[in-house]
Amino acid sequence: MKVGDLTGPHLSMQFGVGAADLGAMVQAPNGDIVAVFGDTYRDARAGSPDWRSPVILIGARDENGRIQWDRAGGPDPAYARQLWPYIHDSPPWRHGGFSTVIPSDILRVGDDLFLHVMVIQGFPAVKWTEIWRSSDSGVTWGHMGPGATFATDLHGGLAQSWTWDYNPDDGWVYVISTAFQSGSGMILRAVPPAGIGDRNAYVGWGLRDGQWGWGAEPTVITPEGESWRETTFRRLADGARVGWVLGGYCISDRGLSYRVLDSPLDDLHQRTKTTPIATIMDWSSEDHPAGRVAQAYGGYVVPGSRLDVPDGVGLSVSQWNTKTHWPYRVMQFATTLSSPSRTATADSVLAQRLPQWIIALDAAADGTVAPHEVAEARAALDRLRRALEG
């Protein structure tokens, strides 16, 4: 279900945030919700005056679970200034050499927040990535130094767009990343908190001599054919029960898809993937209560989310009408995600491909999908139906 809009008129314009996207969030040490947004503009239209990125809004949930903003991050609590100064350059690249800085994800470890960002030289080309830190719950930020910059082609380009979270059970930060420029499968790395600002401290999870282990060149952990861009990875704890939500914008599903894991090292091939929000292109066919959202992306887990509770998982969902440039906003949705079963069944693993087959059938009418793909989708859905009927 849609809880409501998070940015736009009457919601964030008092902080100079008329139009914005992304909105990855974390709960700060002081209890506030800190949200970081990408390309942001003063008025309710992408491309309006005062282009800034990244910017931060700080707030809390109200009694209905909806996030309300109390102040802006940065030096001016009344206006969401760009977190650090730079010029939004353009060809021939004479004023800094890059066009914008897009946030990947925000992380909390103890009393510090960490922000990974991508420096963009003409969307979506990543020039490099880097990490900034805040020690005052997201108000001020400082670069972590030369060791906290990462090359675009690191790990074959699969370490551009990050999502990360801290595991207090073993004291490590787990980093999952993709190729932002094209979308890709995901890779996994880990780093001790003391090494976040040292690119040499990160260790990869990969296959070497037929065995998975740490210290290898990272191997893609997602099933073949899956392509992801913006992602979210969050540890959700409710008493002794812990689950890890992994998902975001799945290009190959044409929607926002998620898995719930027992641990960062779970075999994703054996975890069911669900797609609560479908990204559609026809704005006249939108149905937000049914999870059909035009030009949706992002899909970050909202702090305070709970597994196994109806509508217990909040999602920060971006939407951009690339023709009219409004809506260009972030919305708050809620969905239900369940703790993983201890053993996956063949039926549950089969069901995670459901969105791909439905997309193939939906596209059959306009001829954009090859006949053999339509036939495969129909046969697969029939197999799934028979399996579920016993």
N, C-alpha and C positions, 0 to 999 in steps of 0.2 A: 504494500500500500504506500501511497505517497503521504508523507507527514506534512510537507510544505516546502516552499522555497527557502533557501538560505541566503541568497544574494539577490539584489535588484531593488526596485522601488519599495519604499517603506520598510526595508529590511536592513540594508547595508549602505544606502546612499548617503546617510549622515556621516559615514566615515570615508566618503569619496569612492566607494565601491559600487558603481552603478552596474557594471558588467564585469564578470570574472568567471574563471573556470578552475577545475581541479578541486582543491579543498581537502587534501590529506590532513588528518587530524590526530592529535594525541592528547592525553590528559597530563597537564603539567604538574610539577611537584607541589604547587600551591592549590591544586584541585581544579583550576580553570581548564577549559577546552581551548587548545591552541590549534587554529586551522591555517594552513598556508595555501595561497592561491597563486595561479599562474598569471598570464597576461590580463591585466586589470585596467579598466577605463572609468572615467568619472561619471559618464551618463549611461543610461540603459541601452547601450548599443556598442558592440565590438567595433573598435576603430574610432570611438569618440575621444575627446581630449584627455590629456594626462595619462599616457600609457606608462604603466609600472609593472614590474615583476622581479622577484616575488613580493607579495604583501601578506600581512598576517592580520587576522581578526581573532579576538579573544572573548570568550563568553562561557555560557553554561546552559544546561538543559532547564527548561521550565517544568511546571508540574505535569504537563502533557508530553514531556519527553522531547519537545522541540527546542533546538538550539537557538538562543538569543545572544546577540553580540553586545558586549559591554564597553569595549575599547579596541583600539587598533594597536598592533605591535609597532615597534619602532619608536622614534623619539617623540612623536606627536600622538597622544592617545585619542585625539579627536579626528585624525585623518590618517588613513593607511598609506604611509609613505613607502616608497621602495626601500627594501631592507638595507641595501648598500648602493652607493652612487655608481652609475655607469651610463653611457649614452647608448640609446637604442639605434645602432648603426645600420647602414644599408649599403649596397654596392655604390661606389667602388671601395667600401670598407676603409675609410680614412679616419674614423673617429672611434677607435677601440677594436674594430674588427669582428664584432658579433652583434646580432640583432636583439636578442633577449636572453633571459635566464629563466629556465622552467624548473620548478621544484619537482623532485621525484617523490620523496617521502620524508617524514619527520619521525624521529626516534627519541624516546626517553630512556635514559639510564641513570638511576639515582636522582641527583639534583640537577642534572644537565639535560638539555635538549640538543639534538644533532639534526641538521638539515642537509640532505644531499640534493644537489641541483645540477642541471645540464645547461651548459653554455652553448647557445644555438647561433649558428651563422646561416640564417635563412632557413626557416622551418622546412623539414624536420632535421636538418643536418646538425649533428652534435659536433662541436669543436673540441670540447673536453668536459669533464665533470669534476665537481669539487664538494667539500664538506665544510659547513659552518656550524658554530656552537653558540648556544645561549645558556647562561647560568642564572638568568632571572626570569624563568618561566616564559620565555619567548618574546620579551620586550626588546632586548638588544642582542646583536649577533656579531660574532667575529670569525674571520677565516681561520682555519686550523693550520695553515702553513703549507709549504711546498709539498710535504709528504701526503697531504690530503687532496691532491689533484690526481686525476686518473685519465689515461689516454682513451680516445674514442675507440680505438681498435683493441682495447684490452679484452682478452679471452675471445678473440674473433669477433669483437663488436657486441658481445652479449652482456657486457657490464655497463651499459649506458643508463638505462632507467632502473632505479633501485626501489625495493621495498624491504623493510627490515624491522626486527623486533628483538628484544632482550629476553633471554630465558634465565630467570633467577634460580632455576633448579640446577643448572650447570655453570652459570656465570659467563656464558658466551652470547654474543650478538650474531644472529643469523641473517644473512643478506641474500635475497633472491632478486635476480635482475634479468633484463631482456634487452634486445636491440630496439631502441626507441625509433631509429630512423626508418625501419622497415617492419617492425614486429618480428617476434621470434619465439622459440621455446624458451623456457626458464633455466637458469643455472643457479647453483647454491654455493655460497661461501660462508665462512664464519670468521669472526675476529674477536679477541678479548677486548673489553671496553677500553683498556689503557692503550690499545693499538688502533683505535678508530681513525686517528689522524695520521697513521703510518701505512701507506699502501702496501708495504712489504710484510705487514703483519696478517694480512688476509690469507686464509688457506681455502683451497677449493675442494669440493666434493665431486669425485669423478671415478670413472672406470679405468683401472689399470691392471693389465694381465687378467682380465675377466672378473675382477673383484672391485666392488665399490669401496672407496676409502678416502680419508682426508690426505691432503698434500698432493693430489693429482691435479692435472689440468681439468677444470670443471667440465662435466658432461651434462648435456641437456637432461633434465629430470622429468619433463612433461612428455606425454605420449606423442608419437610421430603425427605430424599434421596439425597440431595445435599451434596457433600463433597469437602471442599476447603483446600488449603495449603497456599502458598504465596498469600497475598491479598493486595489491595490498596484501600484507602478511601480518596477522595479529594473533597474539597469544591471549585467549579468553579463559579466565579462571573463575570458577564458581565453587568455592570451597575446595575440596580435594580434586574436583573434576576439572581437567584442563583440556582444551582443544585449540588447535591452531587453524585459523581461517586463511586460506590462500586463494586469491582470485583477482578479479578486476576486469578490464576490457579485453575480451577474447575475440580477436579479429575473425578467427575461423568459425566461431559460433555466431558472429554478428550480434553480440550481446554481452552482458555482464555476467560472468560465470564464477562459481566458487566451489572449492572442496574444503572439507573439514578433516584435519589430520590429527593423529595422536601425537606426533612429534615432527620437528623439521626434517627428519630423515625418513619419514614415511615413503613408501612406494606409491607415487601418484597414479600409476597404472591400476592400482587396486583400491582407489578411493573414488567414490561417486562424485561426478561433477554435475551441478545444477545451474540453470540459467534463469534466475528470477526476473531479469530485465532484458527484453529483446530490443536491439537497436534497429529501428526502421527508418526508411528514407521518406516515406509518404506522410507528410505532416497532417494530412486530413484523416489519417487512420490511427492517430494517437489514441491510446487508452491507458492512462497512467494507473488506474486501479488494477488493470490486468497486466501491468508490467510491460506495455508496449510504448516505448519512448523514442520520439524522433531524434536522430543524430545524437544518441547518448554515448558517453564514454566516461572514463574515470572509474568510479565505483569503490571508493575507499571505505573501510570499516570505521564506524563512528565509535568513539570512546563510550564505555558503559554498555556495550553490546553483550548479549547473553545467548548462549546456545540452549536449545531444547525448550525455548519459551516462544509462544506464538508472537510473531512480529518482534522478536527480541534482538535481532541484529539490524542495526542502523547502517545505512549506506549513503555516502555523499556522492551524488551522481551529477555529472556535467551534461549540459545540452547546449548545442550551438547550431543555429540556423545559418548555414554558411552562405545562403543567398541574400537574406535580409539583415543578417548580423544581430537580430534579436528574435527569439530569446538567445542570449549568451549568458548562462547563469549556472548556479549550483543548486541542486535540490536535495532534500532529505527524504529518503525512502526507508521502509522497514520491511524485513522479510524474516522467514523462519529458517534456521539452519540447525541440523541435528548433530549431536556428537557422533563420531564415527563408530560403526560397529567393529567389533574385534576381528571379525572375518568378513571379507567382502564376498558377495555371491556373484556368480557369472551374470545373473540378471541385472544386478545393480551396476556392474561395470559396463554392461551392454547399454544400459539406459542413459549413461552419461553422454552418449553420442546422439541422443534424441534431437537436440537443437540443430545439429548439422543436417540430419535427415529431413526435418521439417522445413528447413530453409531450402533444401533442394527441391522439395515438392512445391513449396510456395513459388519458387522461381521457374518452375516448369512451364507455366502458362506463357511467360514472356520470352521463352526460348533462350535464356541466358545460361542454362545448365544443360550439359550434354545428356543425351537420352540414356546412356549407360549409367550415369550418376543417379538419374531419376529411378531407373529400374533397381539399382542397388539400394536406394533409400526405401523404396516400397517393399522390397524383399526383407530388409533389415527390420523395418517396423512390423512386418508380419511375423517374423521370428520372435520379436520381443513380445508381441501380443500373445502368441501361443505359449511363450514361456510364463508370462504372468497368469494366464488362464490355467496353467498346470498341465 
